[in-house]
Amino acid sequence: MTKKPSTADLPLPTPRVSTPEILASEIIERLTYRIGKDVIVAKPHDWLTATILVIRDRIIDRWMESTRGVYNSGAKRVYYLSLEFLIGRLMRDAMSNLQLVDAIRQALESLGVDLNVIAGLEPDAALGNGGLGRLAACFMESMATVDIPAYGYGIRYVHGLFRQQMADGWQVELPETWLAHGNPWEFERREASYEVGFGGAVETVNGPDDKPRYLWKPAERVIATAYDTPVVGWKAKRVNTLRLWSARPIDPILLDAFNAGDHIGALRESNKAESLTRVLYPADATPAGQELRLRQEFFFSSASLQDILRRHMQQYPDFTNLPDKVSIQLNDTHPAISIAELMRLLIDVHGFDFDPAWEITRKTFSYTNHTLLPEALESWPVPLIERMLPRHMQIVYAINAKALLEARKEKYFSDNEIRHISLIDESGDRRVRMGNLAFIGSHSINGVSALHTELMKETVFSDLHKLYPDRINNKTNGITPRRWLQQCNPGLTGLLREAIGDEFLDDAEKLTALDPFAEDAGFREKFAAVKRTNKVALANLVYERMGIRVDPSALFDIQIKRIHEYKRQLLNIIEAVALYDQIRSHPELDWVPRVKFFAGKAAPSYHNAKLIIKLANDVARVINNDPAVRGLLKVVFIPNYNVSLAEVMVPAADLSEQISTAGMEASGTGNMKFGLNGALTIGTLDGANVEMREHVGAENIIIFGLTADEVTRARAEGRNPRATIEGSRELSQALSAIASGVFSPDDRGRYSSLIDGIYNHDWFMVAADFDSYARAQREVDALWIDQPTWYTKAVLNTARMGWFSSDRTIRQYAQDIWRA
Ligand SMILES: *Cc1c(COP(=O)(O)O)cnc(C)c1O
């Protein structure tokens, strides 16, 4: 008789060896047996896939160990639920974190393949819109790096964020097809499939002890199937899992209909199910408000919750210890319906009473808020939820009754306060407030910068904060220094290693050792040389893609982010117009040569944002072609901003534009990427800029404009923008030029509505901040002329930005919120 070995004893495969020779032979092996191609006919894409498969094997070795480790230790698991993961490419990240870059490069060289060429073919996984999705991707990498057993859960969109093309300066959206050549990183897990229901009705039956039991009988069901992508941490200490759900029908084809000749009707169910996970909603910071979006949110929430409970039950006898073994972080309110879903599963499926289920739920969930804009707070019409999720609606009412009773009876809240706390917004058509649901159903609610967290307490959640004063806390965002320094800026990384050794690679806060080098002229020159190389690379990209020549010795001024009125690309463009005017009026002055770069996508339905893109292109055409400018100013809008483009632009920036209307940017993470790579920031006291100033020192950042408090006051007073504009000659001339059609001779009225908005209400404080901004830009010019001082500040930015590593952010989440 053989004894059944315990799981801890079952063998793991022998880890792979990674010499260039072995890697080369494995690449040939994959090419032959997995892709079915002879070396002599292999296309670059085949080499890419074969190379990824070889790298993937090295990841799998560590993955199995990590997964088995949690099982054996009984450690707490963290689940990060996010409707978006803006990942970008994975190959360089994986190679670098496995420390295999040189070995793979040599292996490919021996096969006559250039690593850079095939790396450039990998599509960006763009399953997100902007900062919120990129944060989720940075967090996944940092959770693996700081050794937290974590799972990311999201949706495997067939089409990620649209590809942006320019047609005569207008944004055109094209479908994005990242899966066209397959996805060698993922594993389809047919066995990890769950049913997710929609619609139908709730039946009440008598349960044990004559207590009523509720049975949800959905009218419609789809299957959620998991696709797993391993996420490697730095030095492959740990590998975690990103699990993305794909929808498929229960019946792929309705054979009765098909046989009766209804060939289209036979596929209706199938099409409907698959359309659920077909596309990412391209709106950023504004709720899509459409039924399909709510279906997506519930679909991935329900599948994730079922998966989490199944994994728990494999290991533990029941759910009473769920909060000790599971933390679920909600990335914004998109997965907030999970709170009602966990309640439903605990009560209806696993037989819990309401109160103990509520206790478990609240202790398990925590919620990250990403925006204060009232129009951006998610809410759904009560009739829609009643129809799509009737049982969840009942649970929401029950949660609400409990919370309101507590507020009224124990805390003596007023009717007005009660109205703000309620899960149901009763002003107008009745709606379920997802932010309030997420708040009430969580033990921790965090903001993403110090300023944002304070404003959260004072504005959107002031009454809920009064009811639960110990729940709101701050976790300032961060970025992973692997992608945003080591991988995107190998030149700077090499220089830093030479100067201060390798410690900063393991701990970005060790970059402070660089501080004294800011005063070292020899070091500054090397730092400037690296910057120049990166600027040449960007200049080449611009020439290849757009046929525009830019001078790498000019000041590279960069604003890249989603196009949004609150981010104020318009302020930047108006300043460019004013500067253009000045350069032409004062040819005798020594203007600092400058290239203003823009990139970013606008939500397809956001009219003003699209008009701002067209304006940037119109202004660029006029300025770039005016000989009177003598090349001193260029404006370049690079199409199709994504993670890979950011990886080229960030290291090439001298000046980072972080100029949102104060109080409106929750944190920003683009600001951190630039500072880490030695750009100076011109910015408002908004989001994490405030903390960046504290870390890099006020003398090393250029701050301008109204503060958040001043913006609030200005809005309350209803100041007259017209007076402000008329008080500024530069501004009024620039606005008149744009409004009168100087940049749009083909359609002189194109920008009149945009400019009227500034004259009439100036909600985003473009006029109010213009003079302060223009003055700050001339300070930048003066600084640039003094190159030693400029580079002293640039070096100090790199030296002091280590705190903004997402490793630090994740450690704070782990310590204060997850207790993992
Ligand atoms: C970092 C990043 C963002 C966020 O930029 P912000 O300036 O913080 O808005 C958006 N998109 C991409 C592709 C990014 O890499």
The ligand as a Gaussian input file, in Angstrom:
#p B3LYP/6-31G(d) Opt

LIG

0 1
 C        0.254000      57.084000     -16.089000
 C       -0.729000      56.997000     -17.183000
 C       -1.930000      57.695000     -17.093000
 C       -2.274000      58.603000     -15.931000
 O       -1.755000      59.879000     -16.205000
 P       -2.229000      61.173000     -15.364000
 O       -1.308000      62.240000     -15.873000
 O       -1.992000      60.865000     -13.932000
 O       -3.645000      61.418000     -15.705000
 C       -2.818000      57.594000     -18.136000
 N       -2.552000      56.842000     -19.217000
 C       -1.384000      56.178000     -19.347000
 C       -1.139000      55.374000     -20.581000
 C       -0.436000      56.219000     -18.335000
 O        0.703000      55.537000     -18.472000

